[in-house]
Amino acid sequence: MLGSKLVHALIPSVQLLITKELVDSINHIFQNNGQSDVYIVYYYLAAQTGLLLLDKMITTAELINNAKMQQQINYEVERRIVGKTSVISLSYFENSKFYDHLMRASSGQSQRVVEMLNGPLSMLQYIITFTTVVGVLTTFHWLAGVTVLLLAALPLVINAYIGKMRYSLLKEATPLSRRVQYYLNLLKGRDTAKEIRLFQLQDHLIQCWKQLFESYAKKMLSFEIKTNAYRFGIDGISAILISLNLAFIIWMGTKQKLSIGEYMAISQAFMMIQGVVLSIALSISSLYENSLQLRDLIDFLEYPLEIKPEDEPQGTEVAFPAMSDKGIKVDNLQFSYEENGPIILDQISFQIEPGQKVAIVGNNGAGKSTLVKCLLGLYRSYKGSITYEDVDLKHIPAQELMQHISAVFQDFAKYELTARENIGFGRVEHLEMDDKMIAASMKGDSHSFISKLPCAYDTNLGRSFYGGTELSGGQWQKIAISRAFFRDADIIILDEPAASLDPMAEANLYKTFAELSVGKTTIMISHRLNSCVNADLILVMKSGRIIEQGTHAELMRLNGEYADMFNIQAEGFQFAAVN
Ligand SMILES: Nc1ncnc2c1ncn2[C@@H]1O[C@H](COP(=O)(O)OP(=O)(O)OP(=O)(O)O)[C@@H](O)[C@H]1O
């Protein structure tokens, strides 16, 4: 690499010397009416062609090498970014600045790394070319050398300044460009296509996108105008300097102080040097700009995995304990999604004994899902304590905890991959175990429809890719429940598992769930209170607090909020049955 750069660097100055000799020898032949040795002209011509070919060969090899390097770096950069985003605390995803940073860290970084790696070598190449060309020029006339130095200085300074400006602009414009992209995704997305048509949102969204796009484009355009005006200024000054110099050199020629070959070589050198200076200037500005932007990538990769509040106890990591005696204990839990943000959970205390079936009920926004996410250790910046068999959750590493807990979230993931992968992701190391897979799908009530799909468990689900089969909302939910069963964990959490299920499937789910979860601790969030009557413990939540807890019978006797909610739902059924 270094060798090829050095050879590449020397080619222009050798070309100049050859040009001079070639032109002078042609001139000599003309002046002697063809009486001189012609072969020398062919010799120089061949040398010049050879140099040109060598130049192209090196350029081609460098381009291929760069493409290869870029692929490898692209892979490495993306691997590191997704390696980070997939393990980093969920709390980061609540923060829009995190997304801005993620976008800056991801976009075009592999290209930058390649440029940063190539940059110093390319710079060395340009500097050698520049120095040798100036050296050759000075041997023709000192003034030519001085002009070239002047030609170089200005663009270098201006381009470094432009690099800095571009970085500041990109940083400032990232939130805006993300918003522009967001509207585009809404307008192009499959998930939003139905509603956009239903509510006739096209014009409104296009208008919003247009406004943001225009304001973004305006910012970018004003930057381009400014930078191109600077560049135009530099080019103008360079052109004037070159013309003055050429005029001077012509004048020297008339005084017989320069040969025609030297004149040609100097003219060629000016053109050449403009290119070299521009390359040096661009290298400096891109090295500077890239170093600033790569800082974003480095900072991103250095994010700590958890956002730890100062009062969080530091301690050694502990393995997940066997759930035999104390179970799960929550003591005076308080939680906000954002620092100094609204308190979402407050004064939450309860205990779940091993093997108990727990139901969490309450109105929308009461904090049920948030409580479950805290129990899962997905958010750890809470106050108070959560312990598993007296072991503080904050001391149990996330991966260790997840090995023992299975969950179906309200907004469960729909992987547009095969049915096997959708279920097998519950415990990916058992992905190929057909017996386990079928057993889990039977428990989740998905086996009957999966076995009728075109390629059964190997059918691609969803419509994003060719050959995929779309499922109904309830079928997707059954797949998610099967995934949870496939995990075969000690603790199972279901967040509104029956939301998309038909009444038969719902009744079936509760029955199967009760049978299959014997000996396991289960926590189920539900708005359908008839599904909670057999729970060992019902937690009733309101505005982030637990306002009642006990069994169905105890809560009915209490005649409080739970009893009211239950009676209203029961009345609804009776009313419907009578009418
Ligand atoms: N990621 C989040 N960032 C900030 N606030 C959130 C986030 N998720 C939920 N909240 C807020 O926390 C509160 C409780 O939400 P949560 O989803 O826990 O309620 P829920 O009882 O499960 O409601 P539902 O019955 O509607 O599912 C709500 O006010 C909601 O706005």
The ligand as a Gaussian input file, in Angstrom:
#p B3LYP/6-31G(d) Opt

LIG

0 1
 N      -41.923000       4.417000      27.380000
 C      -42.578000       5.326000      28.096000
 N      -42.043000       6.537000      28.307000
 C      -42.691000       7.465000      29.031000
 N      -43.900000       7.266000      29.598000
 C      -44.477000       6.067000      29.417000
 C      -43.853000       5.040000      28.650000
 N      -44.661000       3.967000      28.652000
 C      -45.744000       4.298000      29.387000
 N      -45.633000       5.548000      29.845000
 C      -46.577000       6.244000      30.691000
 O      -46.705000       5.505000      31.886000
 C      -48.048000       5.478000      32.302000
 C      -48.450000       4.037000      32.605000
 O      -48.397000       3.338000      31.376000
 P      -48.563000       1.746000      31.350000
 O      -48.380000       1.313000      29.936000
 O      -47.708000       1.149000      32.365000
 O      -50.085000       1.616000      31.774000
 P      -51.029000       0.359000      31.733000
 O      -51.699000       0.295000      33.051000
 O      -50.315000      -0.852000      31.297000
 O      -52.061000       0.832000      30.645000
 P      -52.959000      -0.008000      29.615000
 O      -53.997000      -0.720000      30.395000
 O      -53.536000       1.053000      28.771000
 O      -52.051000      -0.911000      28.872000
 C      -48.871000       6.136000      31.232000
 O      -49.211000       7.427000      31.693000
 C      -47.950000       6.259000      30.044000
 O      -48.143000       7.473000      29.396000

